[in-house]
Amino acid sequence: MTTERIGPPLRADERETLRAFLDYHRATLAMKCDGLSTEDLRRRSMPPSTLTLLGLVRHMAEVERTWFRRVIDQEDVPLVWSADGDFQVAYDASTATRSEAFEAWQAEVGHSRRIEREAESLDVTGYHERWGEEVSLRLVMLHLIHEYARHNGHADFLREGIDGTVGA
């Protein structure tokens, strides 16, 4: 499978620009995983790190779920892989499969896109329990862009270590 990645528009309003950059970073993570088996995706970076591409996909499913469904939409849903809200559990992909991780991630991305599109504006807020504060959809989208960009940097190194593929 080859992921299509569309660059963000050079001129657009704020919401469309945020949406496009977020989708660009989502596609980047998927690209970094293209053509790899479950075993490849489980390959660790270097000792003592347990970081894997599959773990990053699972982590980003949890991030999407938390920020869009739990914070903005106020859904009472647990994390996918941790009943006690521990994001670190998602990183352990030692028994995970490609299909399980990508199905969960794609489902959460679908929910996130729906929630964002249905929101009246970027000023819509949700309550972030851990921070004890209201946060705007604008902040959530920027936070997700930041989170993907950071982890896509990790994905670059992980992919290079698996098969030598470099670049975005």
C-alpha positions, 0 to 999 in steps of 0.5 A: 500500500502506498499512502497519498500525502497532499501538501497543505494549501499555500493560501487558506483560512485558519481552519482549512490550514490546520486541517490540512497540516494535521492530515499531512502529518497523519499521512506522513506517519502512514507513509513511514509504515508503508510496505512493512510487515508486522514484524518490521513495525515491531522492530525496536529502535535501539536498546534500551528504547522500546520505541517502534513504528507500531507503538507510535501508531497505537500511541497516536490512536490514543492521542486522537481518541483523547483529544477529540473524543474525550476532551472536545466531544466529552465522550466517556470512553476509555483509552483503547489499550489502557483501562487506567489511562496510561498512554505508555501501554500503547507503546508496547506493541510486542504482541500487536498486529499491523491490522489491529493497530491501523484499524484502531488508529484509522477509526480514531482519525475518522472520529476526529475528522467528524468531530472537527467538521461538526464543530461550529468553530475553532473556538469550541471548547472541551474540558481537559480533566488532567489540566482542569481547564477548558481548551479550544478546538484550535489548541487541540488541532495545534497540539495534534500537529505538534504531537505528530510532527514530533513522533514523525521525527522518531518514525524517520529514524525507526524506518531508516533503521529497519530498511534504510529508507530515508526522507519524508 
